[in-house]
Every structure is written in C-alpha cells, then in structure tokens.
C-alpha cells in the first residue's frame, strides 16, 4: 500500500482488501479503514500531524505489505 494525495486535506492508501483514508479537519488528521467487502470499518483517534496519522495506519493490523514482483 502506498499513500496518494487525492486532494487538499485528503490522503488514501488502497490495498487488495481495503482502503485507509486520512482526512484533515481543522488542525486534526482523522484516519479510517474500510474493507472493500463492507464488513469492516475502523475509525481511529485523531492525530496532530499527517506523519503521526500515517504511522498509526501503517502500524495497523490491516495494513497490507507490498508483495514482491512476480508473486
């Protein structure tokens, strides 16, 4: 999964199983995970910086690691 800035104040990282989204509202960065099958949605606590929010998502159980090429 890799982060992509969709628009001002909105970032997404999409994997095979789901998508992490970070949305900036005021001075806080709100993170959310949504599975593609719609069964699981997780809202995470707000963070003060985009770096903290991305780190929290990347350390989450549902973050999908990059697969080596050819696998």
N, C-alpha and C positions, 0 to 999 in steps of 0.2 A: 504494500500500500504506500502511496506517495501523496503528499499534500498538494492540492491545487487551489489557488485563489480564484474563486468563482466570480466574485465581485467585491467591491469595497465592503469590508467587515464580514465576509463570509468565506470560509475555507472548507474543503471536503477532501477526504481520503476514501476512495472506493475500492473494495475488495470483491472477491467472488461470493462471499457470504453476507456482507453488509457494508454500511457506509458510516463513517464518522463525520460529523459536521460540527464546526465551531462557528458561532455567531457572536459578534461583538455588539453588546448593547450598553451604551454609555461607556464606562471605563472597565466593564467586566466582560470576560470571554466565557460564554456558555457552551458546553460540549454535550453532544448527544450521539448515541449509537443506535442505528436502526438496521435490523436484519432485512434482507431482501424478501424473505417469505412472510414478513409482517408479524411474526410471532414474538420477537423480542425488540423492545425499545428501552434504552437506558439513558436517563438524564443524569449528568454528573455535576458536582458542585462547581460554582463559578471560580475562575482564577483571575488574577490581576494582570497577567501578561499572556500574550499569544504563545510564548515559549513554554510557560507552565501548562497551559491548556493542551498544547500538542504533546508534551511529555506525558501528561496524565493519560491521554488517549493511547499513545504508543506503548505504554506500560499496562494497558488494559488486557484482560484475558482474551478478548475478541479481536485484538489487533492481529491481522494476518501478515505473516512474514513473507518477504519476497522469495519466490521459488526460483531456483537456478534455471537457466535456459535449457531447453530440451527435456524438461521433466514434465 
